[in-house]
Amino acid sequence: LLVHSKNMGSMTYFGQEYPIDVYNPLVDPISGEDCHTIMHGKSNSCLEKEARKFCDRLWPTPNNCVNDITLHMGTQMEMVDQKRLDAKCSYKRFGLEMDAPGRELYKKAASVVRSRGMNMSPFRRVD
């Protein structure tokens, strides 16, 4: 779930098209702390909040709008997350903001390597 802002398609309602644009709070360590997992791990509370804002734009609000849009956003974020390691940009790969300093890039790379039980030599050992 590592992307700043993402266009997640659109919803056509009574002939009017509404784009679903979401800022992912998980890229910011401070605002991401408020998010917790919902829907059996398929989404998070921050996406639910964004879905609520989206559904508030529609009148009358469709049945089950918040749950459906939250699930859609969660699914889209998961797809983006799965594809991010194929990106050429290191910031996208590691889910960092584009203006993150080099030391954050190294820390993130080291945490990914260590989470897989590997060493990032010659700096530190995991075992």
Backbone torsions as a table, in degrees:
resi	resn	phi	psi	omega
1	LEU	NA	63.1	-166.9
2	LEU	-131.3	77.0	177.8
3	VAL	-150.7	142.1	-178.4
4	HIS	-64.0	-72.3	-177.0
5	SER	-128.0	138.7	-174.5
6	LYS	-140.6	132.7	172.7
7	ASN	-84.5	117.6	-176.0
8	MET	-106.5	35.7	179.9
9	GLY	90.4	-157.4	179.9
10	SER	-150.8	166.8	178.7
11	MET	-124.8	129.6	176.3
12	THR	-98.0	124.4	-176.3
13	TYR	-135.5	118.6	-175.4
14	PHE	51.9	43.0	176.2
15	GLY	79.0	-2.6	-179.8
16	GLN	-105.1	134.2	-179.3
17	GLU	-95.3	130.3	179.9
18	TYR	-118.6	113.2	178.6
19	PRO	-71.1	145.6	177.8
20	ILE	-105.4	96.6	178.6
21	ASP	-109.5	132.6	-175.3
22	VAL	-133.5	137.1	169.0
23	TYR	-95.0	128.0	-179.0
24	ASN	-86.0	109.2	-178.8
25	PRO	-70.0	-13.8	-177.4
26	LEU	-71.9	-13.7	176.3
27	VAL	-77.0	-16.9	177.9
28	ASP	-104.5	115.3	-175.5
29	PRO	-59.8	-27.5	-177.8
30	ILE	-78.0	-52.6	-178.6
31	SER	-73.4	-23.8	178.6
32	GLY	-70.1	-18.8	179.9
33	GLU	-65.8	-25.3	-177.8
34	ASP	-80.8	-11.0	-177.6
35	CYS	-84.7	136.3	173.5
36	HIS	-132.1	155.2	-174.9
37	THR	-70.7	137.1	176.5
38	ILE	-135.2	175.0	176.5
39	MET	55.0	45.5	178.1
40	HIS	56.7	39.3	176.4
41	GLY	84.3	4.6	-177.2
42	LYS	-87.2	-12.6	-179.9
43	SER	-157.1	-173.6	177.5
44	ASN	-138.4	167.6	-174.1
45	SER	-65.7	-28.5	178.9
46	CYS	-69.7	-37.7	176.2
47	LEU	-68.8	-34.1	176.5
48	GLU	-63.2	-38.9	177.8
49	LYS	-63.2	-42.8	177.7
50	GLU	-65.5	-38.5	178.7
51	ALA	-65.0	-38.1	177.9
52	ARG	-62.7	-41.9	176.9
53	LYS	-61.8	-42.1	179.4
54	PHE	-62.9	-48.0	-177.2
55	CYS	-66.8	-27.5	177.9
56	ASP	-66.4	-19.2	178.8
57	ARG	-77.2	-16.6	-175.4
58	LEU	-97.6	138.0	177.3
59	TRP	-138.5	126.9	-9.7
60	PRO	-70.2	150.9	-178.4
61	THR	-67.0	128.0	179.0
62	PRO	-62.7	152.2	177.0
63	ASN	-60.6	136.9	175.6
64	ASN	60.2	24.8	-175.9
65	CYS	-59.0	-50.5	-175.9
66	VAL	-61.1	-45.7	-179.9
67	ASN	-65.0	-43.3	-178.4
68	ASP	-65.7	-44.6	-178.9
69	ILE	-69.6	-38.2	176.8
70	THR	-61.1	-45.2	178.6
71	LEU	-63.9	-41.5	177.8
72	HIS	-61.0	-46.5	179.4
73	MET	-62.4	-43.0	179.4
74	GLY	-61.8	-41.8	178.9
75	THR	-64.6	-43.9	179.6
76	GLN	-64.4	-42.0	179.0
77	MET	-63.8	-38.4	178.4
78	GLU	-64.2	-40.6	177.9
79	MET	-63.7	-42.2	177.8
80	VAL	-62.8	-42.1	-179.1
81	ASP	-64.2	-38.7	179.6
82	GLN	-66.9	-33.6	-177.5
83	LYS	-86.2	-12.4	-171.8
84	ARG	-64.6	-29.6	-179.7
85	LEU	-71.4	-14.9	175.4
86	ASP	-84.1	-10.0	-177.9
87	ALA	-69.2	147.2	177.9
88	LYS	-79.4	-24.6	-177.5
89	CYS	-79.9	122.0	-179.0
90	SER	-61.5	-34.8	179.9
91	TYR	-63.2	-43.2	177.6
92	LYS	-66.6	-40.7	-179.7
93	ARG	-57.5	-43.7	-176.0
94	PHE	-96.3	0.6	176.5
95	GLY	70.9	36.7	179.8
96	LEU	-105.4	156.6	175.2
97	GLU	-68.2	150.8	-174.9
98	MET	-63.4	-22.1	-179.2
99	ASP	-99.9	16.1	178.9
100	ALA	-67.4	137.4	179.1
101	PRO	-70.2	162.0	-177.5
102	GLY	-56.2	-35.6	-179.0
103	ARG	-65.6	-31.8	176.1
104	GLU	-69.6	-36.6	177.7
105	LEU	-62.3	-43.9	178.9
106	TYR	-64.8	-44.6	-179.6
107	LYS	-59.2	-43.4	-179.0
108	LYS	-66.5	-43.4	178.5
109	ALA	-61.1	-42.7	179.9
110	ALA	-63.8	-40.1	-179.2
111	SER	-67.2	-36.7	178.1
112	VAL	-66.3	-44.5	179.7
113	VAL	-62.8	-45.5	-178.8
114	ARG	-67.1	-34.5	179.5
115	SER	-63.6	-20.2	178.0
116	ARG	-96.6	9.1	176.1
117	GLY	73.5	26.6	-179.4
118	MET	-111.9	161.1	176.7
119	ASN	-96.0	147.5	175.2
120	MET	-112.6	81.9	-172.4
121	SER	-77.4	154.8	6.2
122	PRO	-96.5	19.0	-169.1
123	PHE	-82.3	-59.0	-176.1
124	ARG	-143.0	156.9	177.6
125	ARG	-109.1	147.7	179.3
126	VAL	-86.3	-40.6	-173.4
127	ASP	-80.2	NA	NA
